[in-house]
Amino acid sequence: MKKWYRSVISLVLVAIAVVSIGCSSAPVAKGPLYSSEQLAQIEKYASEVDTLRVRLQEIPPLIQKKEWIDVQSFLHGPLGELRFKMTTLARQLEPKKARPAALEAAKAVFGHVIAIDEAAQTGDSQKALLNYNEALRDFQVFLDLIPTTQNG
């Protein structure tokens, strides 16, 4: 009886060890980063931001013609929502990965838009065009961070 009892106890301990080792090292299955509703909201904001990026392309002809009042009106009018929309979109992103980089890229875009506005105030075409090009570059960095239903 004593031998049988030791065998059963040994078998139980081995089973417990196997189960605990097997369960503790099992990879945790992760769901998608974003739900379909979140992706739909992100894509809505991304579309609005991309529309503003396209509108930004209206600035170089105004700069080349030195229509500084129109440049400033455009920056404060149609592009006036740019900061809000980019920041709102960035805050929808996964906090540990894309959000900090998106907020930084958005901040860089805002800095260039402000510099374009300052250049318009002083009539500095070179500064305005340089910052326009940098704004487009940072805009692309921002948009590359945005998930879509294809890569989300």
JOJO-V334961 format. One record per pair of residues at least 24 apart in sequence whose C-alpha atoms are under 6 Angstrom apart, sorted by sequence separation. I is the first residue (numbers start at 1). J is the second residue. D is the distance in Angstrom with one decimal. If there is no record, write none. Layout:
# JOJO-V334961
I & J & D
I & J & D
This chain:
# JOJO-V334961
109 & 135 & 4.8
109 & 138 & 5.8
105 & 138 & 5.7
105 & 142 & 5.4
102 & 142 & 5.3
45 & 89 & 5.8
72 & 117 & 5.9
68 & 120 & 5.1
